[in-house]
Amino acid sequence: MRKFRGIIPKEKHLTKDMLRVIARVNPIKRERPSPKQIPGYYEFVNSSKIISGCRAMDNIPKELKAGNLDKPFIITQNDLNEKGILKYLLKILADFGINARNILLCSGNGMMDEEEKAVSEFKSFSCDSIIAVGGAASFKLARAICSSYSKYPAGPGPILFVAVPVLSAGLEIEGNPDIFVLDPRFARDQSPITMALCLTDAVCHAIETYTSPVRNPLSDAYAFASLGLIRDNIHKALKSGKDKKAGLSILNAMLLSGLAFRNCFGNCRQSLSHILAGVLEDSYGVSHQEAVAIILPHLMTQKTPEYEEYYAELLLPFAGPDIYAETYKYERGRKFVQLVRNMVSDFHQMYGIPSGLSEIGVKRQDFDEIIERTLNHSGNQSGDLAEEIRNILNFAF
């Protein structure tokens, strides 16, 4: 039987529409295994219920009532309390007869003493559920409680963990929430710099997921969907923080890339950009997203020879079918890297985000210590990795 690709006309007669079809049915021949090859064994865990949409937060009381829960422990961050988010949450709980008086305001730095305080207060108040509003700091405290009390001492089952991510706090997923609530109202009125940093972090999650040695078809799908949502909404999200549709799309993009990243890098020991970003965050007082924005473009350049075919695949969701089809197949990987570099460079110029290590106080004599700490966090002490990190630091300086 004649194969379908055999009827494709010669390249000089191809139209743009035909190229789009060929891109789907006539994949590039590769000398090594395809990025889309299904691994012989993989695991992908997502036990969370996701509630997304306008006024999605209003469904939290219903979820509590469904489990006969009426003593939630609320964790949020100080800066979010000032925006009225906590006030609104308490109101909708009160409308359902849930009097949530047990509130913990965390600083956002995830200090150990805050974890101990969270566990102690949860127990002393005899709470039966957790509502964490914010980002990694709030979710980390919720995870600490769930780890200490996997079963509520006087109750019938596990602790219900509801996570309400807010764009300004980023979306570094900690723990294993039972419910994610994505409400576009909490993506509104964000400054362009906050949006730019969160978008950069989400793109980084998607890239590192797709190039992970433990990637799989589901993590690939999440990464692709995340980049597609970012492509379609980035301009609206940056132009106006009041666009609910764009804000909700960005929240979903961040969640998708975050879930994929968590499955491939559950402990972040293999994610080089995030390990480096963590070291810079701890030592030089920059935010996690700012550190990622400095490291990501240079890490991608360093990794291009190794990951070029993977980057070529990511050009499709990030740039769209037109640019993908118009780009010569052997140039797609480098095209993707250049587009990401252009995006981050534009953010640097438009919003004053630090673009180099020297701008955050790093000196060349600090490189040895940064490399040592990164190797310790990665669990890999190889000389090759140390040299790779040094090259990235030199490019990013």
Summary of the structure (lengths in Angstrom):
residues: 397
radius of gyration: 22.6
end to end distance: 58.0
largest distance: 74.7
contacts: 1298
relative contact order: 0.10
helix: 62%
strand: 8%
